[in-house]
Amino acid sequence: MQQNRREIIWSFGAVGALGAAALAFGQAPRKALAANHGSAAADYISGPHLDLRTPEGNQIGYARLTSDLDESKQRYGWFKGYVMGVRPGESIRDLFGFAGFGVSRLETQPDGGIARVLREVGYYTNLKSGEIMEEWRNPYLDEIVHPVPIANDPFNTVIRDRFARPPQYGGLNEADVRPEQPFILPWRQRGERLEMERHIHLYYKSALDPEVWARESSGSMVRVSEFFAYYLKGADMQNPEITALDVHGVWNRTTPWLPWMLMGQAEGHCQYACFMGSTGDLERIHSRALLDYTEKHYAKYFSAPETYDPDTPSLSSLERYSDERQPVPPKQET
């Protein structure tokens, strides 16, 4: 995972035609909304507390969706699912599980932006037992490899009334600079519930030079896409007393082979498919074994960073991998 699905980053008008449809839907009159979604349901998009047709409404709504407006509190976001291998000429294959969480808090900035400071950890798990893997037999290579957990500290961003620039990843993604657009998300209402979807597509220089990281690097460039779908109660969004929204949904990610799989530039890629949501109690979501493992190896990841530092870079997992690991020697032919 080059960088995470719960991050607040730029998307192009919420993606092409979807973004255009979202803007048209957001400007629809109240009567049309009722006709589309049933007259029995209140209109939870236009108000009365937040108008989700406006950048200002989306800034506050999204902050409550992904963290807690009460800056004295932190909020957990969780994910749990599978990682699959996709190669030409064969069916998709389930490889291993993936589970973890992030913890964030908000900090209002002098310019009106809302900084979201985050730590997150994610583990690769055995498909049968659910145990966190220390080693895994790569079926494509028939070789034992050693999984590397995701451990991002920090991954920060600022929620504004316009879409943010893409993450720069230490300067690797500076070429991807596009015009700013109003922060209007593609909300839809279905009866008493709201739903919203975001697609994020990135293509940037890899931190793992294939000339140096021959077994770990998928190539000189990295193509990553993330897909988020959120579902929540419409009445909660319009309740000013609620500072953190209960949300659930799905997160999917398309990414090159993970470096620790040692696939090099072999054809194919990984596909993540996970449920996700928010919670105030991780024990309702994850196993005691996963939480104990975190307590032993990544204890600080139960707490969000204390404050936002704009000078602290938010790195991709490939950058962290290149900083923390050494290249694996070429495989010896037998």
N, C-alpha and C positions, 0 to 999 in steps of 0.2 A: 504494500500500500504506500504509494508515494506521498500521499497526504490526505488526510481524513475528510470523511463524509459528514460530520457534524460541524465543520468549519464554516464561517460566513464569508464567502468570497464572491467575486464578480461573476455574473452570468449575463449573457447577451440578451437583455430584455426577457429573461426567463426562457430563452431558447427559441429563436426563429418564429415559426408559425404559432407555436404555443404561446410565446410572449405576445404576439399580435392579438391572438384570440383573448388572452387574459386582459389586455388593455381594453378591448372592445367590450368584454363582459363587465369589467369594472365600471365602465361608463354607462352601462345599461340602466334605464330608469327603474324605479322601485316596482312599478306595475309589471314590467317585463321580467324582473327577477321572480316575482311571485308566480307568474305564468310558467316560468321554466322549472321552478322547484316546489311548487305546491303552495296554494294560498294559505294552508294551515300553519306553515312555518313562518316565524318572524324573519325579517331580512337582517341577517347577521353580518353582511358585508359592508353596508353603508352606515351602520351605527346601531345604537345611539352613542356609544362610548368612543369607538374608533371607526374611522372611515377608511376601509381597506382599499378604497379606490385612489387614495392619496399617498405620496411618499411619506408624509409625517405619520399617518396611521400605520403604514407598514413597518416603519422604523420601530415604533413602540410594540406593535404586534409581534414582530419577529424576535425582538429582545425577550419578550415574555414566553415565546415559543421555545427558545433555545437556552434560556437561563432564568434568572429571577430578578425582577425590577427592584426588589428589596436588596440593596447593595451590602447589607450585613449578612446575607445568606448566600450559600452556594447551591448549585443544582447539578445533579447527575444526569448524564445521558448515557444510555446503554445500547449495545448492539450484540446480536447473536445470530449466527447462521453458518454458511458454508462457503468454501472456496473451490472452484471447479477449474479444470484444465481444458483448454480449447485448442485442438490441433487440426490442421487440414487432413481430410481423408479418413476421419474417425469420429465416433460420437463423443460428446462432451463427457468428461469423467469427474466425479466427485473426488477431491483430493484430501481435504481435511476440514475440520470445523474452524470457526473463528469467533471469538467472544471477548468482550471487554467493555470498557466504559471511559467516559471523560467526565471531568468535574470543572465547573466554570463559575465565575462570578462576574458581575457587571460593575463598571466604573464610569460614571458620566464625565465627559471631558469638557474643558472650558469652551470649546467651539460648538458644543451641543451634540457631538458624536457620543455614542455609547460603546466604550471599549469592553470587549468580552475576552477575559483572560482564562486560559484553558490548559489543563494537563490531560493527557489521555494515554491509556495503555490497552493493548490488544494482544491476545494469545492465539496461537494455532493449536488446535486440539485434535485428538484421535477421533476418527469417525465413529468407532464402535464404543469406546469407553468414555469419551468426552474429556479425558485427562489432557492436561497441558503437555505438549510434546517437547522433549529435550532432543530427540532425534527422530528421523523419518526416512523410510526407504522410498526414494524417488522412483516411481514405477517406469518413468520414461528413460531413466539411466540405469536402473537396477543398482543403485548406489545409496548408501546411508549419508544423509545430509543433516545439518543441525539448524532447526528453525530459530529465527531471530524475532523476538516479540517486537511489536510496535511500542515505542515509549517516547512520546513527544512532550517535551517540557522546555518552553511553552509552545502553544500554537495560539497566538493572539490575533485579533482583528478588531476593527471598529465598525459598528453598525451606524450608518448615516442615512440621510434621506435620498441618497443616490447609490447606485451600485458601486462597490469598491473595485479598484484595480485587481487584476489577478495576483496571486501570491508571487513574489519575485524570487523566492528560493535562493537567497544569497546572490542574486544577480543573474541566475541561469535563465530566468523567464522575462527579462527586461524588454525583449522584442515584442511581447504580446501586450501592447498598449492600445486601447480602443477608446472611442469617445464615451464619456460618462453618460449614464441614462438614469432617469428617475427610478427610485427604488419602489417599484410597484410589482408585486408578486401576483401570480395567476391563481387567485383564490376562486374557488367554486363552492357553492352551497348545495347540499343534497339533504333536503328535509331539515332536520335539526343539527346537522353536522356540517363542518367546514372541511375542505380538503385543499391542499396546495402541493404543487410539484415543482422541483427545480432540477435542471440538468446543467452540468458544468463540464466543459470540454477544454482540456489543456494539451499543449504540445510544446515541449521545451527541451533544452539541452540537458543531457544526463550528467549527473555528478560522478558517474562511474565510467570513466574513459575505457572503451573496450580494448584499447591497446595495453592498458594496465590491468584491468579487471576482466580478463578474457573469459572466465567461467561465470562471473557474476553479472556482467553487463549485457543487456539486451540490444545495445547499440548506442550510437552517439546521441540519439534523440529519444525522448520519452513521450508516449501518447497515453493519456489517462482521461477517462470520463467517469463522472459520478452522477448518480440519479437518486434523488430524495423524493419521497412522497409522505406527506404529513396528514394526519386525521385527528380532529378534535371536536369538542362540543362548541357549537356556535355561541351558545349562551355564555360559556366561559370567556370567550374572546371579548364579549361585550360587557363583562362584569368588571367594573373598575376596582373591586375589592380583591380580585385575584391577581397576584403579582407574578406567579409562575404557572403556566398552563400545563395541564396533563395532556400529553400528546403521545401518539404511537404512529408507526408507519413502517416503511421499508426503505432500505438503502442498498443500492447495487453499485458495483464498481467494475470497470473494465481497465485492466492494467497489464503491463508486460510481466513476464515471468519474474517472480520474486528473486532477488539476488542470491539468497541462501539456497535456492533450489539448484543452482549451478547449471542452468540451462543454456547459458551463453546467448548466442543469437539464433538459437533454434526457432523454427517457425512456431507460432502459436502465442497464447497469452493466458492470463488468469481472469476469471470472472467471479466476483464476490456477490453473494445474495444473502442479505441479512434482514431480520426484523430489527427495529430500533424503537426507542421511546425515551421518555423522561421519567425520573423517579426520585423520591426523597429517601428511598430505602433500597440499597443494592441487594440486600438479602432476599427481597421479594423476586429478584430477577436471576441472580447468578448463584452458582453452587457455593457451598461453604469452602470446598477445595480451591476454587478459583480465588475467592477472597483471601483465604489463608496464604496462597501463593503470592498474591499481591502484597500482603502484609509483610511477608518474609523478604521479597526481592524488590518491591517497588512501593514501599510504604507511603512515600510522599504523594503518590498519585491519588490518594483519598482526599487530598486538599487542593483547592485551586490556588494559583499564584496569588500573592498578597496584593499586587498592584500592577498596573499597566506601564510598561516601559517601551516607548516607541523605538528605542535604539536596539532593543533585543530582537534579533531576527527570528522569524518562524520558518524553520527549515523543513524540507521534505525528508521523508524517511531514507531516501537514497543519499542525501547529504550526510545524514547521521550515520548511515552505514559506512560511507567512505571515511568518515572521521574516526569511527570506533573500531573498524575491522581492518584486516589485512587480506590481500588477494590470496585465494586458494591456488596452490601450484597446479599446473596443467595435469590432467589425468594421464597416468602412465598406461600406455597400451600394453596389452598382454598377448 
